[in-house]
Every structure is written in structure tokens, then in C-alpha cells.
Amino acid sequence: MPKIVDHDERREEILRAAIRVIDSVGLDNTTTRAIALESGYSNGVLSHYFQDKDDILQSILVKTHREFMGRVEESMRGKDEFGRLWAMLMQNLPLDRERRVETLMEMTFWPRAVSNPASREFQRDAANDLLKRIRTLIADVRAAGRLDSDLTDADVAELLIAVIDGLSVHAELFPKRLPAAHQRKLMRVQLEAMGFRIDEKALDAAR
């Protein structure tokens, strides 16, 4: 009997291989040949699923964003207003291997947004979606009486995005200086400075 090929799974295997290559040698040094070698498939197989390197890279963006949002939804399930916000913030920081690789992928693709219209549009849409979600979570926390600030929800959201980006970049560049525990501590300090009433149980529940 002919072998039944799961094309979706094969496509995922190739994308996972591409992520490993980028993590290892960087985006500029990543080639379709290197991805083929890492995945165990030929260049011909790769061309069956992806048009070129740009198509692979764009698919990685979609894949990592989809997986990130799924993990965010799972981490917020069953939590109160502050717990959902804290869970969202923690999922956006490179606190473990999975999140570190996601952060690295995002940072790697930032320069592409300048010259690649498809990448720019996707990254802008994803960033706007994240901003809206965080703004909604902030509004819920304020309504629950756990935020005392004259700043608007929109301004608080912009500040938190800036903190996320700053901590993420520095944690990638200086991992010994900013281990996971210190990232959590600094995010808590920032929330307190902005007028959030901290829920200790929520801090312990979201890792």
C-alpha cells in the first residue's frame, strides 16, 4: 500500500526545523538547503509546501503567533481580572526555553518588517491585536477596583508593551543579568508603580 502522508504534519515539521536553524545560525545564514538538511527532507519536498525562503519565514510568523495566542488563552483560563492580566504579561516574557525562542523569532523578524510588506503587515496586525487585548484586560482590572491611576487604559497598555519589549530584548542579550525570576520582579515593580493592586495568589499561579 502507498504510504499515507500527513501533509499538515510534514509542513509543521519543516517549520519546526526552520526555527531550529534560525535559532542556531541566525536569519541571514538560514538557507532552504540548511532547512532541508535539518528537517530530513529534500529541497524538492520543501518546494512542494513552500514557494521559497520568504514563504517559510512568513509561515513561521503565523505559526509562532498562533501557538502563542493558544498558550495565552490557556494560561488565563479560570483566573480573575488581575490574574488574567498577569498571565498575559508573563506569556509575553522570555521566561523559559519556549518563550525565549519565540522572543528570538520576533526580534529576528523585526528588521524584515522594514523591507518586506507582508511581514510588516502581519507584525503590525499582531502588535495591534496584542495591544487591544492588554487594554481590555486593564479595563477589567480597573473595573474590579485593582488599578488606581490617572492614566487612561490605552496609555497603561502602551507602557506595559514598552516594558515587555524592553525586558524581552535585554533578557535575550543579557540572560545572566535578567533571569526569569528577575523579569517577574521587575514587571511587578512596574505594575505597582503604575497603581495596580497586586494579587499575590495571581503572581504564584502564573509562571
N, C-alpha and C positions, 0 to 999 in steps of 0.2 A: 504493500500500500504506500502511496506517496506520503511524504511527511507533511503534516499539517502545520503551517507556520502561523504563529500568533503575531500578526503584523504590528499591533499596538505595543505588545511587549518588546518586540525587536526594536521598534522605534525608541522606546524608553531605554533599552539597553545602550543604544548608540548615544543617546543624550547623556546618560549617566557616565559613559566613557568619555564623552567630550568634556564634561565637568571635571573629571579627574585629570584630564590632560591640561586644562586651563589652570587648575589648582596647582599642578606640578611645574609647568613651564611658562605660564602666562599666556595672555590672549594673543599677543603679537607672534609668539612662537608656535602657536597651535595651528596645525595643518590638518586637512582632511586625511592625509596619509597617517598622521600620528593618531588621529581618532579611530581610523580603521584598524590599526595595529592594536590599540588599547581595547577596542570592542571585540576583536577577534573576527571581524567581518572584512570582506574585500571592499575596495573603493567602488566596485560595481554595485554591491549591496547598498552602500551608503547613498549612491546616486539614485537608487530606486526610491528611497524615503525622503531625501533632501536634495534640493537643487544645487546647493553649493555651501560653502562655509557660512556665508551670511544667513542662509536659511536655517542652518544648525544653530547658530548663535541666537537668532530670533526665537527659535523654538525653546532654547534653554531659558530665555527670559520668561516666556509664557509658562513653562513647566515649574520654575522655581517660584513664580508668583502664585500659581495655583496651589502648590504644596504649602507655601507659607500661609495663605489665607485659610486653607483647611485646618492647619495646625492652630491658627489664631482662634477660629471658631470653637475648636475642641477645648482649648485652654480656657475660654471664657464661660463655657457651659456650666450652669449651676451656681455662678458667683453673683454677688451683689454688685451695686454700681461701681464702687471703688475697686472691688476685686476684678471686674471686667477691664477697667482701665489699666490697672497694674499688670494684668495678664497680657494685654495688648502691648504695653511698653516692653515687657520682658521678652516677648517673642520677637521684638524688633532689635534686640541687642545680641551681639555675638557671644552668648554665654556658654555655648558648648560647640562641639565639632560641627554639628549640622547647621547651626545658626552662623557659625564662623564662615563656613563655606558659602552660605547664602549671601552673607555680607560681602565676602570677597567677590562673588559673582556680580553683585550690584555695583560695587566700586569699579570693577574691571570694565563694566559696560558704560559707565558714565561718559568717558571720552567719546564713545561711539555715538552718543546722542547728539553730539555737535555736528557730525558729518553724515549720519545715517538717518534719514527721515522716519523710517519705520520704527527704528529703535527709539528715536526721540519721542514719537507719538505714543508708543507703548509706555515708556517710562514716565511721561507726563501724566498719562491717564492713571497709571498705577499710583503715582505720588498723590494725585488729586483724590483718588479713592481712599487712600490711607488717611489723608488729612481730614476728609469728611467723616470717616469712621471715628477718628480720635476726637473730633469736635463733638460728635453725637455722644460719645462716652463721657466727655467732660460735662456736657449739658445735663446728663443723667446724674453725675456726681454732684453737681451744683444743686439740682432739684432735690437731691437727698440730703442736702444740708452739710455736705462734706467738702465744700470749697468756698472760702471767704476771700474774694479777690475783686478788685475794681476792673480788672482786665476782662475783656469780652472772651467768650468761649473760643472765638476764632483766633484771637491773639495768643491765648494759652496754648491752643493746638499748634500754632506756628512755633512757639517757643519750645514745646516738647519735641517737635520734629527736629528742630535745630540741635537739641540736646542729644537725641537719638543719633543723628548723623555725626555729631562731634565725638561722642563716646565710641561709636562704632569704628570710625576711621582711626582714632587713637588706639583703640583696643587691637585693631589689626596691625598697626605699625609698632605698637609697644605692648605686646601681650603680657610681659612680665610686670609692667607698671600698672596695667589695668586688667587684672584677673576678674573672673565673673563676680566674685563677692564685692569687689571694689566698684564695679559698674553698678551693681544693685544699690550699694550705699550712696553713690553719687546721684543716682536717679531719685532716691528717697529724699536726699538733702534738697534737691531741686524742687521736688513736689512740695515739701514743707515750706520752702522759701516763697513759693507761689501761692500759698494759702490753703493747700489741701490738708484735710484732717486725715492722718494716716491710720489705716486699719491694719494692726499688727497681724491678725489672722490671714488677711489677704496677702501680706508680704510672704508669709510662710508657705501659703498654698500654691503660689505661682512661682515656678522655677524655670 
